[in-house]
Amino acid sequence: MDRILGLGTFQTIALPLLIVFTVWAATLYFTRIRYPSNLPRIREKEGATRFSLKTRLAYYKDCQNLFNEAYEKVSLSIYL
């Protein structure tokens, strides 16, 4: 089949990988959740639009504390 299409071994492997990667990247781009830019983020400066690496690592290392901090911050902001 490769000889009929005139493809070498590299193209036979690279073309399907390129197609899979393109579909994967498009799926991530079009299905991502877009949050409002004015949504406050826990442990981040005012106006931050993304979480820092430090906060992302804290999610994996000490998730309970991070959730408690977020709960306290949101609870206080609702009643003030």
C-alpha positions in Angstrom: 0.0 0.0 0.0 2.9 2.4 0.8 4.4 1.8 -2.6 1.1 2.6 -4.3 0.8 5.9 -2.5 4.5 6.6 -2.8 5.0 7.1 0.9 8.1 6.2 2.8 8.3 4.8 6.3 8.6 8.3 7.9 5.5 9.6 6.1 3.6 6.5 7.0 4.2 7.1 10.7 4.3 11.0 10.7 1.0 11.6 8.8 -1.3 9.7 11.2 0.5 11.3 14.2 0.1 14.8 12.6 -3.6 14.1 12.1 -4.1 12.9 15.6 -2.2 15.8 17.1 -4.2 18.3 15.0 -7.6 16.8 16.1 -6.4 16.7 19.7 -5.2 20.4 19.7 -8.4 21.6 18.0 -10.5 19.7 20.5 -8.7 21.3 23.4 -9.0 24.8 21.9 -12.7 24.6 21.0 -13.9 22.8 24.1 -12.0 24.7 26.8 -14.0 26.6 29.4 -13.6 30.3 29.2 -14.1 32.1 32.5 -14.8 35.8 32.9 -11.6 37.9 33.2 -12.9 39.6 36.3 -13.3 36.3 38.2 -11.0 36.4 41.2 -8.5 33.6 41.5 -7.3 32.2 44.9 -3.7 33.1 45.8 -3.3 35.3 42.8 -2.9 39.0 42.3 -5.9 41.2 41.5 -6.7 41.0 37.8 -4.8 37.7 37.1 -6.4 35.7 34.3 -4.5 32.4 35.0 -3.2 30.4 37.9 0.5 30.6 38.6 2.7 27.5 38.7 2.9 27.9 42.5 -0.9 27.7 42.9 -1.1 24.7 40.5 1.5 22.9 42.5 -0.3 23.7 45.8 -3.4 22.0 44.3 -1.4 18.8 44.1 0.6 19.1 47.3 -2.0 20.6 49.7 -5.4 20.6 48.1 -7.4 20.7 51.3 -5.7 23.9 52.5 -6.3 25.5 49.1 -10.0 24.6 49.2 -10.3 25.9 52.7 -8.7 29.2 51.7 -11.0 29.5 48.7 -14.0 28.8 50.8 -13.1 31.3 53.4 -12.4 34.0 50.8 -15.6 33.4 48.9 -17.7 33.2 52.1 -16.4 36.4 53.4 -16.8 38.3 50.1 -20.5 37.3 49.9 -21.4 38.7 53.3 -19.2 41.9 53.1 
